């Protein structure tokens, strides 16, 4: 009896020591945002969001193309007169080539905007597809690098013909669209908790990059300096990102590259210094255990891009998000491209628009403590729909005393649409399996890029009546509101909060 008690005591002691020295805490998934945000994740967040600066500078360059009507009416359009009369006007490429202040100026600007957006439309889909095939990091970095090259190309515009410049805008837009898809995927796949991903989405760098773009345009006031500054920022960020970003462990695992996923997971843990790990533990643990992620769920059958259209659930989600991206993009870019006709300083208007988008765009993270993502999306679209409906009659009657109302409501719509953008981005990353996540993002984002293609065409309709574009925006928002209410999943849906399906 004493011998059996002694054996039992020794066994309990050994089990206790084993538990004390076992990697049990490494197997536990992350439970707090403090655990989710290590040095690597914070660094990746900063790099991917700062990378939006050269992207926004490219996508919004046409908002500065046409000088104000006052300039066109009162001053000659030569370089000497431009520099001899200090103004707040931007010396754009259209001014340089003599296309500004013409009857066809709106058509020229609309064409340039459309070329950028058509390129972004194709780039969103193609780069999303390639990202699922060869990896997140090479496509993300490649897009940022080639956008930088595009800015440097535009600094040499005087060497090229106007046709060549417009073709260059098409390629520039291609890589902008690719960046906006892949940077978000590589970032969100680095986090475990849905609330962490919501915070990352709320801190999206596009709005801050709008403020940066307004600042670059204001201080440069010249197309050459504008693109040079954007290019220098882009090349600086490209070099840093090349050295400090890693491939997505989720993607590597989904492709069967478990050894590479474990190697990168160990590098991330070493950088974060949030989890102690020794060589023996590294040999035993899997990549997701090392990072503190939930165990990936494996599903039967190999998923390809065709899965999005053959599986009823994925087809419905893809269609809903495609339209939501489409409507949100038309409204957002429609107001971006209307900056030049809004009363007041266009640099200030763009800067305020970006700042408001950041502030209001952060509300989903705060409101999600007591509201679902679906309710936040409904509130965002509903507010914008009401505002757009109010703007149209004011523009129709053209009352000068109410122009300040147009400015206020226009800024409110452009900023108020941001929460639904954030929800769209989050759902497009969470609702689809890792193996097709990037292409799903590409298809959904293609809706956004198609909207940005249609936006300048809709804005051009203001030549038939200033109220026409806003009337179209209001109709699109009303349809979007109905689609969200009927089709968008709620937080209670398990699939709306998971990102662990391989």
C-alpha positions in Angstrom: 0.0 0.0 0.0 2.8 2.4 0.9 4.6 1.6 -2.3 1.4 2.3 -4.4 0.9 5.6 -2.6 4.6 6.5 -3.2 4.2 5.7 -6.9 1.0 7.7 -7.1 2.7 10.6 -5.4 5.7 10.5 -7.7 3.4 10.3 -10.7 1.5 13.4 -9.5 4.7 15.2 -8.9 6.0 14.3 -12.4 2.7 15.5 -13.9 2.8 18.7 -12.0 6.4 19.3 -13.2 5.4 18.3 -16.7 2.6 20.9 -16.7 4.9 23.6 -15.4 7.4 22.9 -18.1 5.0 22.0 -20.9 4.1 24.4 -23.7 0.4 24.5 -22.6 0.3 28.3 -22.6 1.5 28.3 -26.2 -1.4 26.1 -27.3 -4.0 28.5 -25.8 -5.4 30.7 -28.5 -5.1 34.5 -28.2 -8.0 35.9 -26.0 -7.3 39.6 -25.7 -6.4 42.4 -28.1 -3.2 42.9 -26.2 -2.1 39.4 -27.3 -3.2 40.0 -30.8 -1.2 43.2 -31.3 2.5 42.4 -31.1 5.4 44.3 -32.6 5.0 42.5 -35.9 1.3 43.2 -36.3 1.6 46.8 -35.3 4.5 47.3 -37.7 2.6 45.6 -40.5 -0.5 47.7 -39.8 1.6 51.0 -40.1 3.3 49.9 -43.3 0.2 48.8 -45.1 -1.8 51.9 -44.1 1.0 54.4 -44.9 1.2 52.6 -48.3 -2.1 54.1 -49.1 -0.5 57.6 -49.5 1.0 56.9 -53.0 -2.2 55.0 -53.9 -4.5 57.9 -52.9 -2.2 60.4 -54.6 -2.6 58.4 -57.8 -6.4 57.7 -57.6 -7.3 61.3 -56.6 -4.9 63.2 -58.9 -7.7 64.1 -61.3 -9.4 66.2 -58.5 -6.8 68.8 -59.1 -6.7 68.7 -62.9 -9.1 71.5 -63.7 -8.5 75.0 -62.3 -11.3 77.0 -60.8 -13.8 78.8 -63.1 -12.6 82.1 -61.7 -9.0 81.4 -62.9 -10.2 80.3 -66.3 -12.3 83.4 -66.7 -9.9 86.1 -65.5 -6.4 85.0 -66.3 -4.6 83.8 -69.4 -3.6 80.1 -69.5 0.1 80.4 -70.1 3.0 79.4 -67.9 4.2 83.0 -67.4 0.9 84.3 -66.3 0.4 81.3 -64.0 3.6 81.9 -62.1 3.3 85.7 -62.2 -0.1 85.6 -60.4 0.2 83.8 -57.1 -2.9 81.7 -56.5 -4.0 78.5 -54.8 -4.5 76.8 -58.1 -2.8 73.6 -58.9 -0.6 73.5 -62.1 -1.8 70.2 -63.4 -0.9 68.1 -66.4 -4.0 69.3 -68.2 -2.7 72.9 -67.7 0.8 71.9 -68.9 -0.6 70.4 -72.1 -3.2 73.1 -72.7 -6.3 71.0 -72.1 -7.5 73.0 -69.1 -10.1 75.7 -69.2 -11.6 74.3 -72.4 -15.1 73.4 -73.3 -14.0 69.8 -73.4 -12.2 70.0 -70.0 -14.8 68.0 -68.1 -14.5 65.2 -70.7 -10.7 65.2 -70.5 -10.8 64.9 -66.7 -13.6 62.3 -66.8 -11.5 60.2 -69.3 -8.4 60.4 -67.1 -10.4 59.4 -64.0 -12.1 56.5 -65.9 -8.7 55.2 -67.1 -7.4 55.1 -63.6 -10.5 53.4 -62.3 -10.7 50.9 -65.2 -7.2 49.9 -64.4 -8.0 49.5 -60.7 -11.1 47.4 -61.7 -9.0 44.9 -63.7 -6.1 45.0 -61.1 -8.4 44.2 -58.2 -9.6 40.9 -59.8 -6.3 39.9 -61.4 -4.0 40.6 -58.5 -6.5 39.0 -56.1 -6.3 35.8 -58.2 -2.5 35.9 -58.4 -2.3 36.5 -54.7 -4.1 33.3 -54.0 -1.8 31.5 -56.3 1.7 32.8 -55.5 1.2 34.5 -52.1 0.2 37.7 -50.4 3.6 39.3 -49.9 5.0 39.3 -53.4 1.8 40.8 -54.9 1.3 43.3 -52.1 4.9 44.5 -52.5 4.9 44.4 -56.3 1.8 46.5 -56.5 3.2 49.2 -54.1 6.5 49.2 -56.1 4.8 49.6 -59.5 2.6 52.4 -58.2 5.8 54.1 -57.1 7.2 53.6 -60.6 4.0 55.0 -62.1 4.5 58.3 -60.1 8.1 58.6 -61.3 6.8 57.9 -64.9 4.4 60.9 -64.5 7.3 63.1 -63.4 8.7 62.5 -66.9 5.4 63.3 -68.6 7.0 66.0 -70.9 9.0 63.3 -72.6 5.8 61.4 -73.6 2.8 62.1 -75.7 -0.6 62.7 -74.2 -1.8 59.3 -75.4 1.1 57.6 -73.7 0.4 59.4 -70.5 -3.2 58.2 -70.5 -2.1 54.6 -71.2 0.3 55.0 -68.2 -2.7 56.0 -66.1 -4.4 52.7 -67.0 -1.4 50.7 -65.7 -1.1 52.9 -62.6 -4.7 52.3 -61.7 -4.1 48.5 -62.3 -1.5 48.3 -59.5 -3.5 50.7 -57.2 -6.4 48.3 -57.4 -4.1 45.3 -56.7 -2.7 47.0 -53.7 -6.1 47.8 -52.2 -7.0 44.1 -52.4 -3.8 42.4 -51.2 -2.6 44.8 -48.5 -5.9 44.2 -46.6 -5.7 40.4 -46.9 -2.2 40.1 -45.7 -3.0 42.4 -42.8 -6.2 40.8 -41.6 -4.8 37.3 -41.8 -2.2 38.3 -39.2 -4.9 38.6 -36.5 -6.9 36.1 -34.6 -9.7 38.0 -32.9 -12.7 39.5 -34.9 -12.5 42.7 -32.7 -8.8 43.1 -33.6 -9.7 42.9 -37.3 -12.5 45.4 -36.8 -10.0 47.8 -35.2 -7.6 47.3 -38.1 -10.4 48.0 -40.6 -11.5 51.1 -38.7 -7.9 52.4 -38.8 -7.8 52.0 -42.6 -5.2 54.3 -44.1 -7.3 55.6 -47.1 -8.9 58.5 -45.1 -5.6 59.6 -43.6 -4.0 59.3 -47.1 -6.7 61.7 -48.4 -5.5 64.3 -45.9 -1.8 63.6 -46.9 -2.8 63.9 -50.6 -4.4 67.3 -49.9 -1.3 68.4 -48.1 1.0 67.2 -50.9 -1.1 69.0 -53.5 -1.3 72.2 -51.4 2.4 72.5 -50.8 3.5 71.4 -54.2 0.9 73.1 -56.4 2.6 71.5 -59.4 2.2 68.1 -61.1 5.9 67.4 -61.1 6.6 68.0 -57.4 3.3 66.2 -56.5 4.2 63.0 -58.3 7.9 63.2 -57.2 6.9 63.4 -53.5 4.4 60.6 -53.9 7.0 58.5 -55.6 9.7 59.1 -53.0 7.2 58.1 -50.2 6.3 55.0 -52.1 9.9 53.8 -52.7 10.8 54.4 -49.1 7.8 52.3 -47.9 8.5 49.6 -50.5 12.1 49.1 -49.2 11.0 49.0 -45.6 8.1 46.6 -46.3 10.4 44.3 -48.2 12.6 43.8 -45.2 10.0 43.6 -42.4 6.9 42.0 -43.8 6.4 38.2 -43.9 4.2 35.9 -45.9 0.8 35.1 -44.4 1.0 31.9 -42.3 -2.7 31.2 -43.1 -2.0 31.2 -46.8 1.1 29.0 -46.5 -0.9 26.5 -44.4 -3.8 26.5 -46.9 -1.2 25.8 -49.7 0.2 22.9 -47.7 3.5 24.7 -46.9 3.3 23.9 -43.2 7.1 24.0 -42.6 7.3 27.5 -44.0 4.3 28.6 -42.0 6.0 27.3 -38.8 9.3 29.0 -39.7 7.5 32.4 -40.1 5.4 31.9 -37.0 8.6 31.4 -35.0 10.1 34.6 -36.5 6.9 36.5 -35.5 6.9 35.1 -32.0 10.6 36.0 -31.6 9.9 39.5 -32.7 6.8 40.0 -30.6 8.4 38.5 -27.4 5.0 37.8 -26.1 5.5 34.0 -25.9 8.4 32.0 -24.6 9.4 29.1 -26.7 12.3 26.7 -26.8 13.6 24.4 -29.5 11.8 21.3 -28.2 8.5 23.1 -28.1 9.1 24.4 -31.7 9.5 20.8 -32.9 6.2 19.7 -31.3 3.9 22.6 -31.9 2.1 23.5 -35.1 2.3 27.0 -36.7 -1.1 28.1 -35.3 -0.2 26.9 -31.8 3.0 28.9 -31.9 1.1 32.1 -32.9 -1.8 31.4 -30.6 -4.4 31.0 -33.4 -7.3 28.7 -33.3 -6.8 25.4 -35.1 -7.7 25.8 -38.8 -10.9 24.0 -40.0 -10.3 21.9 -43.0 -13.1 21.3 -45.4 -13.6 18.7 -48.0 -12.7 19.4 -51.6 -10.3 21.8 -53.2 -11.5 25.4 -53.5 -10.9 27.5 -56.6 -12.2 30.8 -57.8 -15.1 28.8 -59.4 -16.2 28.0 -55.8 -17.4 31.5 -55.4 -20.0 31.1 -58.1 -20.9 27.4 -57.8 -21.6 27.3 -54.0 -25.0 29.0 -53.3 -23.9 30.5 -50.0 -20.7 32.0 -51.5 -22.6 33.2 -54.6 -25.1 35.1 -52.5 -22.4 36.7 -50.3 -20.3 37.6 -53.3 -23.3 39.2 -55.1 -24.4 41.2 -52.0 -20.9 42.4 -51.2 -20.2 43.2 -54.9 -23.2 45.5 -55.0 -22.5 47.0 -51.6 -18.9 47.8 -52.8 -20.3 49.2 -56.1 -22.8 51.6 -54.6 -20.5 52.7 -51.8 -17.7 53.4 -54.4 -19.9 55.4 -56.8 -21.1 57.6 -53.9 -17.6 58.0 -52.4 -15.7 58.8 -55.6 -18.7 60.8 -56.9 -18.1 63.2 -54.1 -14.3 63.1 -54.4 -14.6 64.1 -58.1 -17.1 66.9 -57.2 -14.6 68.6 -54.9 -13.7 71.0 -57.7 -17.2 72.5 -57.9 -17.9 72.7 -54.2 -17.7 76.2 -52.8 -14.5 77.0 -50.8 -10.9 75.8 -51.0 -10.6 72.4 -52.7 -7.5 71.5 -50.6 -9.3 72.2 -47.4 -12.4 70.4 -48.6 -10.4 67.3 -49.4 -8.5 67.5 -46.2 -11.6 67.9 -44.1 -13.3 65.1 -46.0 -10.4 62.8 -45.2 -10.3 63.8 -41.6 -14.1 63.2 -41.2 -13.9 59.9 -42.9 -11.2 58.8 -40.4 -13.3 60.0 -37.4 -16.6 58.5 -38.6 -14.8 55.5 -40.0 -13.6 54.7 -36.5 -17.1 54.5 -35.1 -17.7 50.8 -36.1 -15.0 49.7 -33.6 -16.6 51.8 -30.8 -20.3 51.0 -31.7 -19.6 47.3 -32.1 -19.5 47.1 -28.3 -23.3 47.3 -28.2 -24.4 47.2 -31.9 -23.9 44.5 -34.5 -21.9 45.1 -37.7 -25.1 44.8 -39.7 -26.9 47.5 -37.6 -23.9 49.8 -38.0 -24.0 49.2 -41.8 -27.7 50.0 -42.0 -27.2 53.3 -40.0 -24.3 54.4 -42.2 -26.2 53.9 -45.5 -29.4 55.3 -44.1 -27.8 58.5 -42.9 -26.1 59.0 -46.3 -29.3 58.2 -48.2 -31.2 60.9 -46.3 -28.4 63.5 -46.8 -28.2 62.8 -50.5 -32.0 63.2 -50.8 -31.8 66.6 -49.1 -28.9 67.8 -51.3 -30.8 67.2 -54.6 -33.7 69.8 -54.2 -31.3 72.4 -52.9 -29.1 72.0 -56.0 -32.2 72.0 -58.2 -33.4 75.4 -56.9 -29.8 76.7 -56.8 -30.2 79.0 -53.8 -26.9 80.8 -53.0 -27.8 81.2 -49.4 -27.9 77.4 -48.9 -24.6 76.5 -50.5 -23.0 76.0 -47.1 -25.7 73.3 -46.5 -24.5 71.6 -49.7 -20.9 71.7 -48.5 -21.9 70.3 -45.0 -24.1 67.5 -46.4 -21.6 66.6 -49.1 -18.9 66.2 -46.5 -21.3 64.3 -44.3 -22.2 61.8 -47.1 -18.5 61.3 -48.2 -17.6 60.6 -44.5 -20.7 58.9 -43.4 -20.3 56.2 -46.1 -17.1 55.1 -44.5 -18.5 52.8 -41.8 -20.2 50.6 -44.5 -16.9 50.5 -46.4 -15.3 49.2 -43.2 -18.0 46.6 -42.7 -17.8 45.6 -46.4 -14.0 45.1 -46.1 -14.3 43.1 -42.9 -17.0 40.8 -44.3 -15.1 40.2 -47.5 -12.2 38.9 -45.5 -14.1 36.9 -42.9 -16.8 35.2 -44.9 -14.6 33.3 -47.3 -12.1 30.5 -46.9 -8.4 31.2 -46.9 -7.8 29.3 -50.2 -10.1 31.8 -52.0 -10.1 34.7 -49.7 -8.0 37.0 -51.9 -9.8 36.3 -55.1 -13.1 36.8 -53.2 -11.7 40.1 -52.0 -10.8 40.8 -55.6 -14.3 40.1 -56.9 -15.9 42.2 -54.2 -13.4 44.9 -54.6 -13.9 44.8 -58.4 -17.4 46.1 -57.5 -15.8 49.0 -55.8 -13.5 49.7 -58.7 -16.4 49.4 -61.2 -18.1 52.0 -59.0 -15.1 54.3 -59.3 -15.2 53.9 -63.1 -18.9 54.9 -63.2 -18.5 57.7 -60.7 -16.8 60.3 -63.1 -19.4 59.5 -65.7 -22.2 60.2 -63.3 -20.5 63.4 -62.1 -20.2 64.4 -65.7 -24.1 64.4 -65.9 -24.0 67.6 -63.8 -23.6 69.4 -67.2 -27.3 68.6 -67.7 -28.3 69.7 -64.2 -26.3 70.0 -60.9 -28.9 67.9 -59.1 -28.7 64.9 -61.4 -25.6 63.1 -59.8 -27.0 63.4 -56.2 -30.4 62.1 -57.3 -28.6 59.0 -58.7 -26.5 58.7 -55.5 -29.7 58.7 -53.4 -31.3 56.0 -55.5 -28.2 53.8 -55.3 -28.1 54.3 -51.5 -31.7 53.4 -51.1 -31.3 50.1 -53.0 -28.1 49.4 -51.0 -30.0 49.9 -47.8 -32.7 47.4 -48.8 -30.0 44.8 -49.8 -28.2 45.2 -46.5 -31.4 44.8 -44.5 -32.4 41.7 -46.4 -29.1 39.9 -47.1 -26.2 41.0 -45.0 -25.4 38.4 -42.2 -25.5 39.5 -38.6 -22.9 39.0 -35.9 -24.9 36.1 -34.5 -24.0 34.2 -37.7 -20.9 32.1 -36.8 -19.5 32.5 -40.3 -19.5 36.3 -39.9 -16.8 36.2 -37.2 -14.5 33.3 -38.3 -11.3 33.4 -40.3 -10.0 29.9 -39.7 -11.5 27.9 -42.6 -8.7 26.5 -44.8 
